[in-house]
Structure formats: structure tokens, C-alpha cells
Amino acid sequence: MHPLSRRLATAVFVAGIAGLAVPTTPAAPSATSGDWTMPAHDYASTRYSPLNEITTRNVGKLAVAFTFSTGVNRGQEAAPIVVGNTMYVVTPFPNVLYALDLTKPGAPAKWSYKPKPEPASQGVACCDVVNRGAVYSQGRVFFNTLDGNTLAVDAATGKPIWRTKLGDINKGETITMAPLVVKGKVLVGNAGGEMGVRGWLAALDAGTGKIAWKAYSTGPDKDVLIGPSFKPHYASDRGTDLGTKTWPGDAWKIGGGTAWGWISYDPETDLIFYGTGNPGPWNPDQRPGDNKWTAGIFARDPDTGDARWFYQFSPHDLYDYDAVNENLLLEMTIAGKRRKVIVRPERNGFVYILDRATGQVLSADPYGPVNAMLKIDMTTGRPQYNAEKQPKTGRTTRQICPAAPGMKDWNPSSFSPRTGLVYVPHNNLCMDMQPSEVNYIAGTPYIGAEEKYYAGPGGHRGVVTAWNPVQRRAMWKIKEDLPVWSGTLSTAGDVVFYGTMDGWFKAIDARSGALLWKFQTGSGIIGQPIAYRGPDGHQYIAILSGIGGWPGAIVTNNLDTRDATAAAGWGAALPDLKQKTTAGGTLYVFALPH
């Protein structure tokens, strides 16, 4: 094993929060059981566990309870899920689903299901062959395969129930996201914006696998499922067929806007919320216009797919700022009024607070160094791009912050109702960008830009920020040497967990950010930690360890970082990654001695 970096995180205390009243609550109460049935834990996407056996006082005693090898040494981005006495784990390609028996020592596999996705799908996956997890509902486990299929299997036996093909790898379509089940429908979106595919979100009948509806992110209103109930807040989103008119010619047909990230659901308004990815290609000169409906957020009726509102974070996206990040559904007091909101740490570097019913931006504040955009206009909702940082074909624009992976990529934040804080795992990266002309060829990269990423101000490449959405500021920050590509987990014991690319799994104090415990795993961590109650009644913490994903391709594909553009820009940012970690694929589960 390579020697692993032992650089400690440094806590930066921006402001003390002793005695902070908690004015923010999740949209729906967390489940009181010890199960973890979906990657986000709940429909509000809080990733908060109400379990409190592990606390700030005893977390230092955590020890390994058991480990499990996935057999795949690629990027492990999935969240394990736990239902009763069983844990389910999905691997990266070839997307094997394991059921582990938590009642037995070492949690051996009860069964495994091998869906055997098409090997050729590996060649069209833009950013590693990852999978972000499965979901459990009514005796079935639902998950996606890289080659564009959604599957339902019997949770008790692992026997397949149905399999529906949604994507076409010949076009460059893959599926890497975790599905969500809402009102008997399995919601699934595609990936492949870097291949010039056309983004969509589909709803499958959970019982049969038949497609109930499919909403595209580009194209005419009838394809986007825009009708009379569509009432966006901002004038720039109102009009007929903007999904074609804001593109040159037929460019919308290969325009990206894929829905490969997270979905939240609000039972009260009966709306789902999800983001759309970057427009294609990255070269903005080839697609003049706002490029609707990419790089924004949709609210839709889960029964019909009808769009209710849309907001575009990055109109005419210049920098590959996919808007696929998590949507935390919270209630908070703004200007003396209780509001139902979406809190969203966005890739473009701003934390947005939006009205959940209308899509109105209530606030937007940078949570790190941002110079690509100067501000968000509160009247129009539109960002003011910095003219000095706008990329042009054939010219290199330098020191753009944040870089294309964003201030934060897909890796999800968590929220604690005990502290009122959102714990944001993110990057501190800037970039040089040179767009170039690119032609579309189905199933091949359609990017049209060369990029080089590097550490932002301060020289560190990663950050964990505790954000107060009411005060609209960071309460404290933890600087990390490497980008923080794992999710965070908040718990009722006032402990927050996250992992680092050099393999450390860490526990910090939710109120102060102080490091309480750390454990060195065998590979870099880019997965999603969870908490659950075991059959013995005790609390456990689980995380998958295995470097990979977009930045980790440097390790898994053994890329030469003397090429600054290796892994689509990561070579310059992570020249030392192969010295800090090795490939892996292991589940680690921790508990207190008992």
C-alpha cells in the first residue's frame, strides 16, 4: 500500500455558535426507526440520523465492527441502505447488488444479484463507472445499471422482478444516479451530458417497470411536460417552447441537461424537485442563448410529470456548472415570516434559498471564493457573469473560480435540526479554460474545451463548511488538503461524519467543527456515510471506501499527471493523488464497543 497522507484537517472558527437557537427544521420529520432506506435518508434530503448512542463524548471509542469487500476497485460513491436486519450495497460497474445479513458475525452476504450490464457502457461513462446507490420500497430494492437499465429485485431473495431499459449507450447515455420512489413511481434520470445526449427524468411504475412519464430537459414544451400548470417565478422562464427557442437551430437535440443527481419530494405540496446538468458542449460560443432547461431546477407533479416551476442557476452556462446538487427541504424564518424553502449549495459557488412553492430566490450567498459570477440579481434571479472571466474560443481564460467541478459537485450535504446548520462538503478549486470548436459524433465526447484545475486561495483543495441558512454565513470551516468528494452525515449525537480522498474517515463536533475521531481506510473515500440501528439495538456508522469518480480516475485509470489536463482537468489539481491513496472497494462499518 502506498503511504497515505496524514495531513490533519484544520478547523477555522468563523464564529462561535454556542447557545444558537435552532430556527430551521426539515420539511418532514425524520424516521424514528433505525433503518436507512434511501441514500438521502428522507424525502427532505437531510441525511440526518435521529440515533444518538454515538455522541461527541464517546465517538473517540469507535472501532471497526466488520468490513466487506465489494470486489470492484473503482469509485465507490454509493450509500449503503439498511432495512431491518439487512444491508444492501451496490457496486460500481458491473453493478452487483449485495444483501448482507446483519444478524450474523461479520455480516456475510445472504445473496447477490448480478445484472450483467453491457461492458461497452464503460467506454461511454464520462467520469468513472460509478453508482450512487439503491432505494428500498415495499419489499423491493430498486437500482440502476451503467448501461441505462432500472431494475427491481425482491428484497428478501434477490430474485429479479422487472428490468426496464431507459438509456442508449450508443448515444453515450449512462445511468449513475440513485433512484427515488415516490407514490409508487421510481424516478430515474440519465447521465452523459459530455457525450451530447439529451437529458430526461423518467417515472416507472414500481409494480411493473412500465414508463409512466418522461420529461426531457430540452425541446418543445410537449416534450418537457410544460403546460398550463407551469408558472415559473421569473419572466425569463415564461414563454412558449423556450426549450428550443433558446438554442441555435436543432442544438437542443444534443444539448445535455441530464438529471444524474438528487431528487427530493415534498408531500405537502406534492412536488418533486431535481436539477438538470450542463448544456452541451462546454464551449459556450457554439450554443448562444439561455439554453433552457439546463443548469437549473425543476418542480414537477410526481403523478404526471407536469412541470410547475423552473429556475435556472446558470443561464447559458459558461463553466460546466451542472445543477444536479441536493435540495434540502427545510422550514425557516425569513424577515419574520415562516417559509417553506429549498436550501441548495450550488456548483456555481452560491448557497441558494428558494421558495418551495414558486421557485423565487430568497437569498444567494457565496460559500467560498467566487469570481466567475459577481452576484445574483434578486429582481431577475439571474447571475451577473464576470466579463473578465468569460471564456472565448481559442483564448485561455485564467483563474476562474470555482472550477468546472464547482464549489461543490454531486457529493451531498447534510442538515441537523439540533444545530440548524447545513454541513457542506466541497472543493476549493480554480481553473484555466480554453474553449475550442467541437463536432458532434454520437457516443463520443462532445466537450469543446480544455481545462486545468488547481487549488484556490489558501492552497488547500477541500473544505467542509457549516452553513447557517438563517444568518446566511459560515459558522466554521475545516480546510482539507484534498477536495472533499464524500457526502456528510449528521446525527442526533451532535456528530458529523465525512471522508477524505486520502482515505481518512472523520468524526467532527457538529457545533464547533473540532476533530473528535478519525480512521484510516484502505482507499480514498468518495462515498456517502450512513447511520443505522443494528439488530442488537446499537448504532452503527457505515461508509464505502474506494477512490474513483471524476477526480479519482487519476488513480483507477493510472493516468499520468504530467498531463495537466488528465481526467478532464484534474491532472494539475491532483498530481500527488497516486502517492496518497490506492484503488479499493471496501465497506467499513463502525460501532462503539459493547
C-alpha positions as CSV (number, residue, x, y, z in Angstrom):
1,M,0.0,0.0,0.0
2,H,1.2,3.5,-0.8
3,P,2.0,5.7,2.2
4,L,-1.1,7.7,2.9
5,S,-1.2,11.3,3.7
6,R,-1.6,12.0,7.4
7,R,-2.2,15.7,7.0
8,L,-4.8,16.8,9.6
9,A,-7.8,19.0,8.8
10,T,-7.5,22.4,10.3
11,A,-10.7,23.9,11.8
12,V,-11.2,27.5,11.1
13,F,-13.7,29.1,13.5
14,V,-15.5,31.8,11.7
15,A,-18.0,32.4,14.5
16,G,-19.0,30.6,17.7
17,I,-22.5,29.1,17.8
18,A,-22.8,28.4,21.5
19,G,-26.4,28.9,22.5
20,L,-27.6,29.1,18.9
21,A,-31.4,28.7,18.8
22,V,-32.5,26.3,16.1
23,P,-34.8,28.2,13.8
24,T,-34.7,25.7,11.0
25,T,-36.5,22.4,10.6
26,P,-36.7,19.7,7.9
27,A,-39.8,19.7,5.8
28,A,-40.9,16.3,7.2
29,P,-39.8,14.6,10.4
30,S,-37.1,12.1,10.2
31,A,-37.9,8.4,10.6
32,T,-37.7,7.3,14.1
33,S,-36.6,3.8,13.3
34,G,-33.0,2.8,12.8
35,D,-33.5,2.0,9.1
36,W,-31.8,3.9,6.2
37,T,-33.9,3.1,3.2
38,M,-32.7,5.7,0.7
39,P,-29.4,7.5,0.2
40,A,-30.7,10.8,1.5
41,H,-32.4,9.0,4.4
42,D,-35.6,11.0,3.9
43,Y,-37.6,12.9,1.2
44,A,-36.3,16.2,2.6
45,S,-32.7,15.0,1.8
46,T,-31.4,15.9,5.3
47,R,-29.1,12.9,5.6
48,Y,-29.7,13.2,9.4
49,S,-29.9,10.3,11.7
50,P,-32.0,10.6,14.9
51,L,-29.9,7.9,16.5
52,N,-27.8,9.3,19.4
53,E,-25.9,6.4,21.0
54,I,-22.7,7.8,19.4
55,T,-22.0,11.2,20.9
56,T,-19.3,13.8,21.0
57,R,-18.2,12.3,24.3
58,N,-17.8,8.7,23.2
59,V,-17.2,8.8,19.4
60,G,-13.5,8.5,20.1
61,K,-14.1,4.9,21.0
62,L,-15.5,3.9,17.6
63,A,-14.0,0.7,16.3
64,V,-14.5,-1.4,13.2
65,A,-17.4,-3.8,13.6
66,F,-17.0,-5.5,10.2
67,T,-15.8,-4.9,6.7
68,F,-17.0,-6.3,3.3
69,S,-15.1,-6.3,0.0
70,T,-17.2,-5.3,-3.0
71,G,-14.8,-7.0,-5.3
72,V,-14.7,-3.9,-7.5
73,N,-11.7,-1.5,-7.1
74,R,-13.4,1.5,-8.7
75,G,-15.1,4.7,-7.4
76,Q,-17.4,3.7,-4.5
77,E,-19.9,6.6,-4.5
78,A,-22.9,4.6,-3.2
79,A,-24.7,4.9,0.1
80,P,-25.4,1.6,1.7
81,I,-29.1,1.2,2.7
82,V,-30.4,-0.7,5.7
83,V,-33.8,-2.3,6.1
84,G,-34.4,-4.4,9.3
85,N,-31.7,-7.0,9.5
86,T,-30.3,-6.5,6.0
87,M,-27.9,-4.1,4.4
88,Y,-27.8,-3.6,0.7
89,V,-24.8,-2.4,-1.2
90,V,-24.5,-1.6,-5.0
91,T,-21.0,-1.7,-6.6
92,P,-19.7,0.4,-9.4
93,F,-19.8,-1.4,-12.8
94,P,-20.7,-4.3,-13.0
95,N,-23.3,-3.0,-10.5
96,V,-23.6,-6.1,-8.3
97,L,-26.3,-5.8,-5.6
98,Y,-25.3,-7.5,-2.3
99,A,-27.6,-8.2,0.6
100,L,-25.7,-8.5,3.9
101,D,-27.0,-10.4,6.9
102,L,-26.6,-8.1,9.9
103,T,-27.7,-10.8,12.4
104,K,-24.5,-12.8,11.8
105,P,-20.9,-12.1,12.8
106,G,-19.1,-10.3,10.0
107,A,-22.4,-9.7,8.1
108,P,-21.9,-12.3,5.4
109,A,-23.8,-11.9,2.1
110,K,-27.3,-13.5,2.1
111,W,-27.4,-13.2,-1.7
112,S,-26.0,-11.2,-4.6
113,Y,-27.7,-10.2,-7.8
114,K,-25.5,-9.7,-10.9
115,P,-27.4,-7.7,-13.6
116,K,-24.6,-8.1,-16.1
117,P,-24.7,-4.6,-17.8
118,E,-23.2,-4.3,-21.2
119,P,-19.4,-4.0,-21.0
120,A,-19.4,-1.3,-23.7
121,S,-21.1,1.1,-21.3
122,Q,-17.8,1.6,-19.5
123,G,-16.4,3.3,-22.6
124,V,-19.0,6.0,-22.7
125,A,-19.1,6.8,-19.0
126,C,-17.6,10.3,-18.8
127,C,-16.5,10.2,-15.2
128,D,-15.8,6.7,-14.0
129,V,-18.2,3.8,-13.8
130,V,-19.8,4.8,-10.5
131,N,-23.2,4.1,-9.0
132,R,-24.7,6.3,-6.2
133,G,-26.9,3.7,-4.6
134,A,-30.2,1.9,-4.3
135,V,-33.6,2.5,-2.7
136,Y,-35.9,0.3,-0.8
137,S,-39.7,0.4,-1.0
138,Q,-42.4,-2.1,-0.1
139,G,-40.3,-5.3,-0.2
140,R,-38.3,-4.4,-3.3
141,V,-34.9,-2.9,-3.9
142,F,-34.6,-0.6,-7.0
143,F,-31.3,0.4,-8.6
144,N,-29.8,1.4,-11.9
145,T,-27.1,0.0,-14.1
146,L,-24.4,1.9,-16.0
147,D,-25.8,0.7,-19.4
148,G,-29.1,2.5,-18.8
149,N,-31.4,0.0,-17.1
150,T,-33.5,0.3,-14.0
151,L,-34.2,-2.9,-12.0
152,A,-36.4,-4.1,-9.3
153,V,-35.4,-7.1,-7.2
154,D,-37.1,-8.9,-4.3
155,A,-35.5,-7.6,-1.2
156,A,-35.8,-11.0,0.6
157,T,-34.4,-13.3,-2.1
158,G,-32.6,-11.1,-4.7
159,K,-34.7,-12.5,-7.5
160,P,-35.4,-10.1,-10.3
161,I,-38.9,-8.7,-10.7
162,W,-38.6,-6.4,-13.6
163,R,-35.9,-4.7,-15.7
164,T,-36.6,-1.6,-17.9
165,K,-34.2,-0.2,-20.5
166,L,-34.1,3.6,-20.4
167,G,-30.8,4.7,-21.9
168,D,-28.9,4.0,-25.1
169,I,-25.2,3.6,-24.7
170,N,-24.7,4.1,-28.5
171,K,-25.7,7.7,-27.9
172,G,-23.5,8.0,-24.9
173,E,-26.3,7.6,-22.3
174,T,-25.5,6.0,-19.0
175,I,-27.2,6.0,-15.6
176,T,-25.2,6.6,-12.4
177,M,-27.7,8.2,-10.1
178,A,-29.7,6.6,-7.2
179,P,-33.4,6.3,-8.0
180,L,-36.1,7.6,-5.7
181,V,-39.5,6.0,-5.1
182,V,-42.4,8.5,-4.8
183,K,-46.1,7.5,-4.7
184,G,-45.5,4.1,-6.4
185,K,-43.2,5.6,-9.1
186,V,-39.5,5.0,-9.5
187,L,-37.8,8.2,-10.6
188,V,-34.7,7.9,-12.7
189,G,-32.6,10.4,-14.8
190,N,-29.8,9.9,-17.3
191,A,-26.1,10.9,-17.5
192,G,-24.0,11.7,-20.4
193,G,-24.1,15.4,-20.9
194,E,-20.4,15.3,-22.0
195,M,-21.5,13.0,-24.9
196,G,-24.1,15.4,-26.2
197,V,-27.1,13.4,-25.1
198,R,-30.5,14.9,-24.3
199,G,-31.3,14.9,-20.6
200,W,-34.5,13.5,-19.2
201,L,-36.2,12.3,-16.0
202,A,-38.5,9.3,-16.2
203,A,-41.0,7.8,-13.8
204,L,-41.5,4.0,-13.9
205,D,-44.4,2.1,-12.3
206,A,-42.9,0.5,-9.2
207,G,-45.0,-2.6,-9.7
208,T,-44.4,-3.3,-13.4
209,G,-41.5,-1.2,-14.5
210,K,-43.6,0.4,-17.3
211,I,-42.8,4.0,-18.1
212,A,-45.5,6.3,-16.6
213,W,-44.0,9.6,-17.9
214,K,-40.8,11.0,-19.3
215,A,-39.8,14.7,-19.1
216,Y,-37.0,16.0,-21.3
217,S,-34.8,18.9,-20.2
218,T,-34.6,20.4,-23.7
219,G,-37.0,20.6,-26.6
220,P,-40.6,21.8,-27.2
221,D,-43.0,22.2,-24.3
222,K,-44.8,18.9,-25.0
223,D,-41.5,17.0,-24.5
224,V,-40.6,18.9,-21.4
225,L,-44.1,18.4,-20.0
226,I,-44.7,22.1,-19.8
227,G,-48.4,23.0,-19.8
228,P,-51.0,25.3,-18.2
229,S,-49.8,24.4,-14.6
230,F,-46.3,25.7,-15.4
231,K,-45.9,29.0,-13.5
232,P,-42.2,30.0,-13.1
233,H,-41.5,33.0,-10.9
234,Y,-39.2,34.8,-13.3
235,A,-40.2,36.3,-16.6
236,S,-37.1,34.9,-18.4
237,D,-38.6,31.4,-17.8
238,R,-42.0,32.3,-19.3
239,G,-42.9,31.7,-22.9
240,T,-43.6,29.0,-25.4
241,D,-41.1,26.3,-26.4
242,L,-38.2,28.0,-24.7
243,G,-36.5,24.6,-24.7
244,T,-36.0,25.1,-28.5
245,K,-36.0,28.9,-28.9
246,T,-33.1,29.5,-26.5
247,W,-30.9,27.2,-28.6
248,P,-29.4,27.7,-32.1
249,G,-31.2,25.5,-34.6
250,D,-31.5,21.9,-33.5
251,A,-28.7,22.1,-30.9
252,W,-31.2,21.3,-28.2
253,K,-31.3,17.7,-29.5
254,I,-27.8,17.2,-28.3
255,G,-27.9,19.8,-25.6
256,G,-27.3,17.9,-22.3
257,G,-29.3,18.9,-19.2
258,T,-29.0,15.4,-17.8
259,A,-30.7,14.6,-14.5
260,W,-27.9,12.5,-12.9
261,G,-28.1,13.9,-9.4
262,W,-30.5,14.1,-6.5
263,I,-34.3,14.3,-6.2
264,S,-36.3,15.5,-3.2
265,Y,-40.0,15.2,-2.5
266,D,-42.4,17.4,-0.5
267,P,-45.6,15.5,0.4
268,E,-47.3,18.7,1.5
269,T,-47.1,20.5,-1.9
270,D,-46.9,17.1,-3.7
271,L,-43.9,18.2,-5.7
272,I,-40.6,16.6,-6.6
273,F,-37.5,18.8,-7.1
274,Y,-34.4,17.9,-9.1
275,G,-31.7,19.6,-11.0
276,T,-30.6,19.5,-14.6
277,G,-27.0,19.3,-15.8
278,N,-24.8,21.4,-18.0
279,P,-25.6,22.2,-21.6
280,G,-23.5,20.6,-24.3
281,P,-20.9,21.3,-25.5
282,W,-18.9,23.0,-22.8
283,N,-17.8,25.6,-25.4
284,P,-20.5,28.3,-24.8
285,D,-19.8,30.0,-28.2
286,Q,-21.4,27.1,-30.0
287,R,-24.8,27.5,-28.3
288,P,-25.8,31.2,-28.0
289,G,-28.9,31.7,-25.8
290,D,-30.1,30.7,-22.3
291,N,-30.1,27.0,-23.3
292,K,-33.3,26.1,-21.4
293,W,-33.9,24.0,-19.5
294,T,-30.3,23.1,-18.5
295,A,-28.3,24.0,-15.4
296,G,-31.4,24.6,-13.3
297,I,-34.1,23.1,-11.0
298,F,-37.5,21.7,-11.9
299,A,-40.5,21.3,-9.6
300,R,-42.9,18.6,-11.0
301,D,-46.0,16.7,-10.2
302,P,-44.9,13.2,-9.4
303,D,-48.1,11.6,-10.8
304,T,-48.0,13.2,-14.2
305,G,-44.5,14.8,-14.5
306,D,-46.1,18.1,-15.3
307,A,-43.7,21.0,-14.6
308,R,-44.8,23.5,-12.0
309,W,-41.9,25.8,-12.0
310,F,-38.2,26.1,-13.1
311,Y,-35.3,28.2,-12.0
312,Q,-32.0,28.4,-13.9
313,F,-29.0,28.8,-11.8
314,S,-26.6,29.3,-14.7
315,P,-28.3,30.6,-17.9
316,H,-26.1,29.9,-20.9
317,D,-23.7,28.0,-18.6
318,L,-20.1,29.0,-19.3
319,Y,-18.3,26.7,-17.0
320,D,-19.9,23.2,-16.8
321,Y,-21.8,24.1,-13.7
322,D,-24.2,21.2,-13.6
323,A,-27.2,22.0,-11.3
324,V,-27.7,18.4,-10.0
325,N,-26.9,19.0,-6.4
326,E,-29.1,18.0,-3.4
327,N,-32.2,20.0,-2.5
328,L,-32.7,20.3,1.3
329,L,-36.4,20.9,2.1
330,L,-36.5,23.0,5.3
331,E,-38.7,25.5,7.1
332,M,-37.1,28.6,8.4
333,T,-38.0,32.2,9.4
334,I,-37.1,34.8,6.9
335,A,-37.9,38.5,7.6
336,G,-40.1,37.4,10.5
337,K,-42.1,35.0,8.3
338,R,-42.0,31.2,8.4
339,R,-41.1,30.0,4.9
340,K,-41.0,26.5,3.3
341,V,-37.8,26.6,1.4
342,I,-35.2,24.7,-0.6
343,V,-31.6,25.2,0.7
344,R,-29.2,24.4,-2.1
345,P,-25.4,24.7,-2.0
346,E,-24.9,25.1,-5.8
347,R,-22.0,24.2,-8.0
348,N,-21.6,27.9,-9.1
349,G,-20.5,28.7,-5.5
350,F,-23.6,30.2,-4.0
351,V,-25.9,28.8,-1.3
352,Y,-29.4,29.5,-2.6
353,I,-32.6,29.6,-0.6
354,L,-35.7,29.3,-2.8
355,D,-39.3,29.4,-2.1
356,R,-40.5,25.8,-2.4
357,A,-43.9,26.6,-4.0
358,T,-42.7,29.2,-6.5
359,G,-39.0,28.9,-7.2
360,Q,-38.4,32.5,-6.1
361,V,-34.8,33.1,-5.0
362,L,-35.0,34.4,-1.4
363,S,-31.2,34.7,-1.0
364,A,-28.0,33.6,-2.7
365,D,-24.6,33.9,-0.9
366,P,-21.2,32.7,-1.9
367,Y,-19.8,30.0,0.4
368,G,-16.2,30.1,-1.0
369,P,-14.1,32.1,-3.4
370,V,-16.3,33.1,-6.5
371,N,-15.2,35.3,-9.3
372,A,-17.0,33.7,-12.3
373,M,-20.2,35.4,-11.2
374,L,-20.3,38.8,-9.4
375,K,-23.7,38.5,-7.8
376,I,-27.3,37.1,-8.2
377,D,-29.8,39.8,-9.2
378,M,-32.6,39.4,-6.7
379,T,-35.1,41.0,-9.1
380,T,-34.5,38.9,-12.1
381,G,-32.9,35.9,-10.4
382,R,-30.2,35.9,-13.0
383,P,-26.5,35.8,-12.2
384,Q,-24.2,38.6,-13.3
385,Y,-21.3,36.9,-15.1
386,N,-17.9,38.5,-14.7
387,A,-16.9,39.7,-18.1
388,E,-13.2,39.3,-17.3
389,K,-13.7,35.5,-16.7
390,Q,-15.9,34.7,-19.7
391,P,-14.2,32.0,-21.8
392,K,-13.9,32.6,-25.6
393,T,-13.0,30.1,-28.3
394,G,-9.2,30.0,-29.0
395,R,-8.3,32.0,-25.9
396,T,-7.3,30.8,-22.4
397,T,-9.1,32.4,-19.6
398,R,-7.2,32.0,-16.3
399,Q,-8.1,32.0,-12.6
400,I,-11.8,31.2,-12.9
401,C,-13.2,30.3,-9.5
402,P,-14.8,27.9,-8.9
403,A,-13.5,25.4,-11.4
404,A,-15.8,23.2,-13.5
405,P,-16.3,20.6,-10.7
406,G,-17.9,23.5,-8.9
407,M,-17.6,24.8,-5.4
408,K,-19.4,21.5,-4.7
409,D,-20.2,18.7,-7.0
410,W,-22.8,15.9,-6.5
411,N,-21.5,14.9,-3.1
412,P,-24.4,15.7,-0.7
413,S,-24.6,17.9,2.3
414,S,-26.5,17.1,5.5
415,F,-28.6,19.1,7.9
416,S,-29.0,18.8,11.6
417,P,-32.2,20.1,13.2
418,R,-30.3,20.2,16.5
419,T,-27.9,22.8,15.3
420,G,-29.8,24.4,12.5
421,L,-26.7,24.0,10.3
422,V,-26.0,22.5,6.9
423,Y,-22.7,20.6,6.6
424,V,-21.4,21.2,3.1
425,P,-18.5,19.0,1.7
426,H,-16.8,20.9,-1.1
427,N,-13.9,22.0,-3.2
428,N,-11.5,24.9,-3.2
429,L,-10.5,24.9,-6.9
430,C,-10.0,27.4,-9.7
431,M,-9.2,26.8,-13.3
432,D,-7.9,27.9,-16.7
433,M,-10.2,27.2,-19.6
434,Q,-9.7,27.3,-23.3
435,P,-12.8,26.5,-25.5
436,S,-12.4,25.1,-28.9
437,E,-14.7,24.1,-31.8
438,V,-16.1,20.6,-31.5
439,N,-18.3,18.4,-33.8
440,Y,-20.9,16.0,-32.5
441,I,-20.4,12.3,-33.2
442,A,-22.9,10.0,-31.3
443,G,-21.3,8.2,-28.4
444,T,-18.1,10.2,-28.3
445,P,-17.1,13.1,-26.1
446,Y,-18.7,16.4,-27.1
447,I,-16.9,18.9,-24.9
448,G,-15.0,21.5,-26.8
449,A,-12.9,22.8,-24.0
450,E,-9.5,22.2,-22.4
451,E,-9.3,22.9,-18.7
452,K,-6.8,22.8,-15.9
453,Y,-7.8,22.8,-12.3
454,Y,-5.7,23.9,-9.3
455,A,-6.0,24.8,-5.6
456,G,-7.9,28.0,-4.9
457,P,-7.0,30.8,-2.4
458,G,-5.1,29.4,0.6
459,G,-3.6,26.5,-1.3
460,H,-5.9,23.8,0.2
461,R,-8.1,21.9,-2.2
462,G,-11.0,20.9,0.0
463,V,-13.3,22.3,2.6
464,V,-16.2,21.3,5.0
465,T,-18.3,24.3,5.8
466,A,-21.0,24.5,8.5
467,W,-23.5,26.9,6.9
468,N,-26.2,28.8,8.9
469,P,-29.1,29.3,6.4
470,V,-30.8,31.8,8.6
471,Q,-27.8,34.0,9.3
472,R,-26.6,33.3,5.7
473,R,-23.0,32.7,6.7
474,A,-20.5,30.0,7.6
475,M,-20.2,29.3,11.3
476,W,-16.9,27.4,10.8
477,K,-14.9,25.8,8.1
478,I,-12.5,22.9,8.0
479,K,-9.7,23.1,5.5
480,E,-8.7,19.8,3.9
481,D,-5.6,19.1,1.7
482,L,-7.6,17.3,-1.0
483,P,-11.1,18.1,-2.4
484,V,-13.8,16.7,-0.2
485,W,-15.7,14.4,-2.5
486,S,-17.6,12.4,0.1
487,G,-21.0,13.2,1.5
488,T,-21.6,14.3,5.1
489,L,-23.8,12.6,7.7
490,S,-25.3,14.4,10.7
491,T,-26.5,12.7,13.8
492,A,-28.6,13.4,16.9
493,G,-25.4,12.8,18.9
494,D,-24.1,16.1,17.5
495,V,-21.5,14.3,15.5
496,V,-20.9,14.8,11.7
497,F,-19.1,12.3,9.6
498,Y,-17.3,12.6,6.3
499,G,-14.4,11.0,4.4
500,T,-11.3,12.3,2.5
501,M,-9.7,11.4,-0.8
502,D,-6.6,10.1,1.1
503,G,-8.7,7.5,3.0
504,W,-9.5,9.2,6.3
505,F,-13.0,8.7,7.8
506,K,-13.6,11.5,10.3
507,A,-16.0,12.5,13.0
508,I,-16.3,16.1,14.0
509,D,-18.3,18.1,16.6
510,A,-21.4,19.4,14.9
511,R,-21.3,22.6,16.9
512,S,-17.6,23.5,16.7
513,G,-16.1,21.5,13.9
514,A,-13.5,20.1,16.3
515,L,-12.0,16.8,15.1
516,L,-13.1,14.0,17.5
517,W,-12.0,10.8,15.8
518,K,-10.5,9.5,12.6
519,F,-9.8,6.2,11.0
520,Q,-7.6,5.3,8.0
521,T,-9.3,3.2,5.5
522,G,-7.6,1.3,2.6
523,S,-8.5,3.8,-0.1
524,G,-9.8,7.3,-0.8
525,I,-13.4,7.9,0.4
526,I,-15.9,9.5,-2.1
527,G,-19.0,7.7,-0.8
528,Q,-21.9,8.6,1.4
529,P,-21.8,7.8,5.2
530,I,-25.0,6.5,6.9
531,A,-26.1,5.6,10.4
532,Y,-28.4,2.7,11.3
533,R,-29.6,0.7,14.3
534,G,-28.4,-2.9,14.1
535,P,-30.4,-6.0,15.1
536,D,-28.7,-5.8,18.5
537,G,-30.2,-2.3,19.1
538,H,-26.9,-0.4,18.8
539,Q,-26.0,2.4,16.5
540,Y,-23.6,1.7,13.6
541,I,-21.9,4.0,11.1
542,A,-21.2,2.7,7.5
543,I,-19.1,4.1,4.7
544,L,-17.8,2.7,1.4
545,S,-14.1,3.3,0.7
546,G,-12.7,3.3,-2.8
547,I,-11.2,6.2,-4.7
548,G,-12.6,6.9,-8.2
549,G,-15.2,9.2,-9.7
550,W,-14.2,12.1,-11.9
551,P,-11.0,13.2,-9.9
552,G,-10.2,9.6,-8.8
553,A,-9.8,8.4,-12.3
554,I,-6.2,9.5,-11.9
555,V,-5.8,6.5,-9.6
556,T,-8.2,4.0,-11.1
557,N,-7.0,4.6,-14.7
558,N,-3.4,5.2,-13.7
559,L,-3.2,8.5,-15.5
560,D,0.0,10.5,-16.0
561,T,-0.5,13.7,-14.1
562,R,2.4,15.3,-16.0
563,D,-0.5,16.0,-18.4
564,A,-2.3,18.9,-16.6
565,T,-5.5,18.1,-18.5
566,A,-5.6,14.4,-17.4
567,A,-9.1,13.3,-16.2
568,A,-10.6,16.3,-18.0
569,G,-8.6,18.9,-15.9
570,W,-7.7,17.1,-12.7
571,G,-4.1,16.3,-13.6
572,A,-2.9,19.7,-12.5
573,A,-5.1,19.7,-9.3
574,L,-4.1,16.3,-8.0
575,P,-0.6,15.5,-9.1
576,D,0.0,13.9,-5.7
577,L,-3.1,11.7,-5.5
578,K,-1.4,8.5,-6.5
579,Q,1.1,9.0,-3.7
580,K,-1.7,9.5,-1.2
581,T,-4.0,6.6,-1.9
582,T,-4.6,3.4,-3.9
583,A,-7.6,1.9,-5.6
584,G,-10.0,0.0,-3.3
585,G,-13.6,-1.2,-2.8
586,T,-14.4,-2.0,0.8
587,L,-17.4,-1.3,3.1
588,Y,-16.4,-0.3,6.6
589,V,-18.9,-0.4,9.5
590,F,-18.1,1.1,12.9
591,A,-19.7,0.9,16.3
592,L,-18.9,1.6,20.0
593,P,-17.5,-1.4,22.0
594,H,-20.4,-3.3,23.5
